Amino acid sequence: MSDKLIIFDTTLRDGEQAPGIALTPDEKLVIAHQLARLRVDVLEAGFAASSSGDFRAVSQIAAEVKGPVIASLARAHPDDIDQAWDALRHAARARIHVFMSTSPIHMERMLRMTPSEVLKASVEGVRRARRYTDDVEFSPQDATRSDHQFLVDVCRAAVEAGATTINIPDTVGYATPAEFTELMKRIYAEVRGDRSDVTISVHCHDDLGLAVANSLSAISAGARQIEGAVNGIGERAGNTSIEEIIMAIKTRQDIFGVEIGADTTQIFDTSRLVSQLTGYPVQFNKAVVGRNAFAHESGIHQHGVLRDRETYEIMNAESIGQRGAQIILGKHSGRAGFADALANLDLSLEEDEFNLAFEKFKAMADRKLEIGERELRAIAATGLSQSSGAEVTIAGISVSGGHDTTPTAVVTLEKGGVTSEYTGYGDGMVHAAFSAIKQCFGIEARLVDYRVVPVTSGADAMAEVNVVVRVVDNTYSGKAVSTDVVEGSAEAFVDALNRAVGAK
């Protein structure tokens, strides 16, 4: 049994399926490069056949990101598999990840297929994928609610057809560690056996809060690949948190005894980048990467940590890339100081991205006495996400309203060098601003998600605003940072609508 544990990251595929996340191909590429710096072993770039946007993202990542194996998901269907390979063909190392449901409820209610039809389709899917690459993964979806003998039979057939990785998904987070371990022991013994060319993998969801526990328990049963997403994002309650797996293995080598190649000092930056570009905040008490993960408020704890950090810390903050020193800038800081601060945070921006971020920084510095590391990261994320070629920009905004008057927003927008003023009304100030902005764009956009995430605290706190809009059948995300919630909301809404216009 190999002592190498493969880290399979699905942030850009399963993670992006979380409600409200709508990453562009360029944003996916930025995250993919960071995942390569984290040194994940396999990077699932998307589901190429699911949309033209996903196909472009997988193709771009396959062509440009070096280091990890680049994978694309595909149903056990010829068209899916062919499109997966078309998107992956330029990767230095490519994997086609074929899946087929095997639980009774999925076969009967969703697929409307018999077990024999599922077995046949699984084999044919794997065989077709093997025409393109020697690296083929097979996943029996909803494995933990499948008949175990049928599950074993399908997995054996997939191996005989050429699958080199057999992944057991706890698709709905149904399993508990003890029963999952027993299932994995059976899979290892009856599917892999003494075949050194087959890797057993797990992909666990967190519906009962057991994704990480189930994944780690599978290691003792022979699993040598764990699949998950940064910050645990994903469908419903999310996926296994990759950063928790990495640090559990690093911290408890005495228990797990497997080796991983991840660069742990990239964990913090990866977590924050994914949070900023997806708009999903990291909960304060999140293991490893949460704001409170290395914070101590209790007097007894503080006393112990001051004497020796190991009294209450089993991990070193620096080991995951956390920095102790705060970087503070103010309104008198110039481009050089701003650039130096970003460099110290290992944040790299292209020239147009830097210009946008610096413009936002100067506007923010006029309102706040000091801008620290958290604000800088949020401002840099704005530079990464917003397009310098935006069709419409905000030149000014004013709002009014009260208990007895309808909330009103007057928004001055610049489009093609022409400045125009639009007035909107709504249930509140933000709604009124959105109504005014929609008049300028002249497209029917429906707001499907809106989140305001505090970046800092205090009377002059900065907030990050994330919106997702639906235009016809497509969704577009926008984001902005501001000390004014209405202004930030308007900027984020304009960002989303600019994306919608640019995608036409």
Steps between C-alpha positions, in 0.01 A plus 500: 500500500641837396558755775427788260160665554366671189320830556226540240355852498151558364453864602446603138253222424301375802589807707370738233165318497414664833197732466597857417851426370549604137870513418614622160761300304761766587420476871525122481841536339619727783387244759653214298842667500473543878403134542811411300704709748331306780627191314182297487557177306184502288301810405146435379455807280131451428232303319587579139174379349278693742533843334707697253646700790616186679648365176700823453618492862615137481675566167679810629610333821617189314712714268644744756521342846805286562562253779178317591321241291208688340168315513154549354183331620286309249188292519534149360375635169698519174437872441608594853818296476590635155450859617706435812792389286458789257537737796788306658706417191765769563569401861842356577319239711127445457235293678144426395274447801202285401202458732177301509242469780469160666251544787147360456335841540728660241465215252122477534394863548769700320663280234203267440749225429533143620812383688617305194462814284699703753775238507519493120504882469773528764725255318441665162570843649832393649602324179426810295700718739795259472513567126625849589707457816645235728387701804129425550308536824163337560250609765181308590285795608310460830722202582418495872129444431569234238470125541854409603526190282378692195741780586789253509389345171485836320837610637664171401358533149631859480849381596489225240392761243807710579421729795814577700325682786182380668337780695233425761274804546289557808293724275236602754715486815313196630783287639656493845873435552468144632273372223690693234825340614345154470369576152840631390674188635272288286556718193876483552503122546253406226564767237866596533641194669866459408481724192756775549372687193165586662446780753202505735357848560224663707281804443293593806230761552430678825122468546548353848827684568703183449673558165851549640458224760377253239779592259772457761350172623530360147878532508529213748289290263740556210374815330787695349312788340275750675279738305378832636477874454667805650299633796274195463275674245264298285146369461270537804718486816814473288794267442791371699723799585831444325689727740374300799612174340846638422558634851356192669748285308789739573414538868418136576763308308510260794145392419473515122855422387450618141692763308355797312674745271291809577672828587318589822628859496262563206187393691404840642539687171309229314215512751470877481519508119222243467291689755546832322428375148205277594349747747473221760634628835718281720322447832691651792540167682590301186773245571847594372407813301233675708565843650498349850707190416808653666324757723492485881265708713473304823741628765615149586566424132681828444719436802595155371566616144722784618710247691504245216274499193483120506298513822190574289613474137564172320587681177719799426323789327805557278478141378179579311623838374348723768699814574537650842588856398226732376562712190351847546457761226328839499383776269855632453628167368583501129514241223843376609389446859182330384694274262750412775219412739340271242838337430548434872167318493607303191216662303579541131285717272521580131537869413130566436405301811753698704362830370147406598612381844711813561208724403279316749774520766533879466124545520490282810799673659315831490235349727711288736798605707678169445466213258635168623564156355136389485394813315795467261407143415139601436607796283741280302220249442293782351782572256511133404126464451392822332568566134699808398301501176171541685228646282339696784658662807348689793582871511281581799208384714262662746212345691211632704201362684342452837200354679252710304677526163585250228874418496653674200842469336654731245791326329736674259646248256763539230460297181720547196628833627145634550374570851130456571285515810240238591243502779367183658252412773478192717420340833833621637806701402681205339190394306454856376863517382462170314182629331684810376795298368279256307360794301847578366577147386160432348513127573269294716710374789364322807693510827541142624756549778620795707753486783677762707808365680682722752873522431577695816307622804441843646315816401703532177482129418556384144260247352523276196178482300427202274207477262388236252253592224319284248465622143289260293653160586845615615625630834765768550672604822624840604693623802623821655643629827395820670441666836153591367267203452277673243799617295667159518175327405460727197859438388457123536173512302665701223789251497255210452307674223824596321589130500157415358542755220857384429387139471257575217 
